Amino acid sequence: MIHLPPESAWSVLLSTAHVLAWCIYVGGAICMELVLRYAQTVMKPSQIAVVCQRSGKRYRWWSLFCLIALLATGIPLALQHPAAFDPTTARGLVIWILCGLWIVQMTILGILSFRIHPDMHARLTTDMSPEQMQAERARVGVAIVRMDRTVRFELFCAIAAMLAGSFLHLDPVAATGS
């Protein structure tokens, strides 16, 4: 049996939770983009609406949970290093970049949840004229394009954050060649 000092066990627990949150968050974004988008190409429009609504709601809650977990684990992990938030050091600069990307990701999640996702629901009623129905379908089409672009930007930001975070794990001696 391995006996770790409490601070080591705490560090392992934080690191594991941090990596798991990244896996779920980015894995979910990749699945939404690569799997769900592809599956939608062979679905009927009514099926697409239901799938988008249900997967969007589930992804929204998992994303929120993961982003909160990233913050809750990332700050204590960062504070384990001296000058963690000092922007004059490479580590501090990367941590501030990650903080900025976290804010961007939370903002995107809010925009998707409270603006774009609700706009995607068609509001067709039987008393609408054909022109009104066509206008409503066009409005939903614009919302779908907006959502696609926003989700791709979210995925880009998540991958950029993972890339930036990977710099925190480089061995300074190996990175400088000394």
N, C-alpha and C positions, 0 to 999 in steps of 0.2 A: 504494500500500500504506500502511496506517495503522500508524504506529509508536507503541506505547504504552509508557510506563515500566513496568517489571516489576510495581510495586505496582498500577498500573491494570489490567494484564492479569490479575493475581491477583484483584483485586476483581471484574472482569467474569466470570471463571471461577467464583468463589464465588457471585456473584449468579445466574448462569445455572444452576448446580447446585441452588441453593436454590429457584429458581422451578420448575425441572423436578421436584424432589422434591415440591413442593406440588401441582403439576399431576397427577402420578401418584397421590399419596395421596388428594387430594380427588376427582379424576376417578374413581378406582376406587371410592370410597365412593358417589359419585353414581350411577355405573353399577350398582353392587350394588343400590342402593335403587330407582332409577327404571327400569332396564332388566331386571335379573334378577328382581326381585320381580314385575314385570308378566308376564314370560315364564312364571313359575311358575304363574300362574293358569290356564294352558291345558295344563299338563303332568300326566302321571300321577304319583301319589305316589312310585312307584319311581324315576321320572326325576328328580323334585324332590330326592330323597335323594342321588342321584349328583351332580347339578349343584351342590347346596349343598356337598357334601363336597369336590368338586374345586375349585370356585371359592373356597370358604372357605380352603382350604389355600394356594392361589396368592395370594389377596388378603392373607392373613396374612404371608407372606414379603415381598411387595412393600411392605406397610405398615411392617413392621419396617425394611426397607432404607431406605425414605423417611424415617421418623422419625429414624433414625440420621443420615442425610444432612442432615436439617434441623438437627439439633444440631451436627453437624460443620461445617456452613457458617454457621449462624446465629450461633454464638459469635464467630468471626473477623469476620463482617460487623458485629456489634454493637460489637465492640472498636475498630472504625475511627472511632468517634465518642467524643468526650470525655464522661465521666460516664455511659457507656452503662448501667451497672448501678446508678446512683444513683436510688433510688426517690423522691427529692424532686424529680426533673425529670420532665417528661411522657414523654420518651423512655425514661428508666430505668424508670418505672412500667409503660409498655407492654411493655418487654422482660421485666420480672418477671411480668407477666400471661401473656405468651407462654410463659415457662418453666413456669408453673403449668399452662397448658393442654397443654403438651408432656407433662408428668408425667401428667395426666389421660388423654391419648390413649395413652400407653404402658401405663397401668394398664388401660384398656379393652381394648387389644389383648391383654394378658395374660389378662384375664378371658374374652374371647372364645376365645382359643386353648386355654386349659387348663381351663376350666370349662364354658362354655356350648356350644361346638362339640362336645366329646365327649359332653355330655348329650343331644345331638340324635340320636344314633345309636340306633336301636331294637335291642334285644337280645332278639329273638324266637327261641325254640327250639321244636322240634316236640313236646317233652314238656310244654309249658305248657298250662294249662287256658285256656278262652276268657276267663275272668275275669282271669287273669294277663296274657294278651295285650292285653286291653282296658286294663288298668292300665298296661302298658308303653307302649301307644299314647298314653294320656293323659299319661304322664310326658314323652314326646317332644313332645306338643302344648304342654305348659307350657314346655319348653325352647325351642321355636320362638318362642313369644310373647316370652319373655325375650330371645332373640337379636334379634328385630325391634326391641324397645324399646332394647336396648343399641346396636345398629347405628345407629339414628336419633339417639341421644344422641351417639354418636361423630361422626356427620355434623354435628350441631349444633355440637359443640366445634371441629371442623375449620373450619367456616365462621366461627365466632366468632374463631378464631385468625387466619384470613385477614383478617377485618375489622380486628382489632386491629393486625395487621402492616401493614395499609395506612396506618395513622396514622403509621408511621415514614417514609413516603414523601411526606408532605405538606410543602409549602414553608411554613416558619414565617411568612414575610412574607405570603404569600397567605392562610394560615389565620387570621391576626390582622387582616387587612384593612389593614395598615400599608403 
